[in-house]
Amino acid sequence: MNLEMGWLKCKVSDGVFPTEYAVSCNSSDGNVFSFFAPENYIDPINNLVRVRIMECQSESCLIYIPFDPLEGINRVVKVFTKDIITREIAHGA
């Protein structure tokens, strides 16, 4: 399956190691999910994490997050469409 890459708006903070970040995001049902991600998946300036977009509708998108959530949920999560950016952005811009 070839999934489109995109960016998800989230809260980004320093991780345990210098090359990782702690990421906290909101699902469309109001729950928070979080995970650690290496720096090449993160745009810390714009608070974005790179995800794979599976399907989008008018209000929500089904995404695949790159790492296991700390909450023990599935990597496939439904988020609000407004929180997804599909265009390429300049890293750190």
C-alpha positions as CSV (number, residue, x, y, z in Angstrom):
1,M,0.0,0.0,0.0
2,N,1.5,3.4,-1.1
3,L,0.4,6.0,1.5
4,E,0.8,9.7,1.1
5,M,3.2,11.4,3.5
6,G,2.0,14.3,5.5
7,W,2.6,16.3,8.7
8,L,0.4,16.2,11.8
9,K,0.2,19.2,14.1
10,C,1.2,18.2,17.7
11,K,3.1,19.3,20.7
12,V,6.8,18.6,20.4
13,S,9.3,18.6,23.3
14,D,12.8,17.3,24.0
15,G,13.0,13.5,24.3
16,V,15.2,11.4,26.6
17,F,18.0,11.3,24.1
18,P,19.5,14.3,22.1
19,T,18.4,12.9,18.7
20,E,14.7,12.3,19.7
21,Y,11.6,14.2,20.6
22,A,8.6,13.5,22.7
23,V,5.4,14.0,20.7
24,S,1.9,14.5,21.9
25,C,-1.1,14.7,19.5
26,N,-4.9,14.8,19.7
27,S,-7.2,12.3,18.0
28,S,-10.5,13.4,16.5
29,D,-12.4,11.7,19.5
30,G,-10.6,14.0,21.9
31,N,-8.0,11.6,23.3
32,V,-4.3,12.3,23.5
33,F,-1.7,9.9,22.1
34,S,2.0,10.3,22.5
35,F,5.3,8.7,21.4
36,F,9.0,9.3,21.0
37,A,10.3,10.0,17.4
38,P,13.8,10.6,16.0
39,E,14.6,14.1,14.8
40,N,14.2,13.3,11.1
41,Y,10.4,12.8,11.7
42,I,10.0,16.1,13.5
43,D,9.7,19.8,12.6
44,P,10.2,21.3,16.0
45,I,9.8,24.9,14.9
46,N,6.3,24.3,13.5
47,N,5.3,21.5,16.0
48,L,4.8,18.9,13.3
49,V,5.5,15.2,13.1
50,R,5.7,13.2,9.8
51,V,2.9,10.6,9.3
52,R,1.4,8.5,6.6
53,I,-2.1,9.5,5.5
54,M,-4.4,6.5,4.8
55,E,-7.7,8.2,4.0
56,C,-9.2,11.7,4.4
57,Q,-12.8,12.8,4.5
58,S,-14.1,16.3,5.0
59,E,-13.7,16.4,8.8
60,S,-11.2,13.7,9.6
61,C,-8.2,11.7,8.3
62,L,-7.1,8.2,9.1
63,I,-3.3,8.3,9.6
64,Y,-0.6,5.8,10.4
65,I,1.8,7.1,13.0
66,P,5.4,6.0,12.7
67,F,6.0,4.7,16.2
68,D,4.2,2.9,18.9
69,P,2.0,5.2,21.1
70,L,2.9,5.1,24.8
71,E,-0.8,4.6,25.6
72,G,-0.7,1.1,24.0
73,I,-3.2,2.0,21.2
74,N,-3.0,1.1,17.6
75,R,-0.7,3.1,15.2
76,V,-3.8,3.8,13.0
77,V,-5.5,6.9,14.4
78,K,-8.3,9.2,13.3
79,V,-7.4,12.9,13.5
80,F,-9.0,16.2,12.4
81,T,-8.4,17.1,8.8
82,K,-7.5,20.7,10.0
83,D,-4.5,19.2,11.9
84,I,-2.9,17.6,8.7
85,I,-0.6,19.4,6.3
86,T,0.0,17.5,3.0
87,R,2.4,19.9,1.3
88,E,6.1,19.6,1.7
89,I,7.5,22.1,4.1
90,A,11.1,23.3,4.6
91,H,12.5,21.4,7.5
92,G,12.8,23.8,10.5
93,A,11.3,26.7,8.5
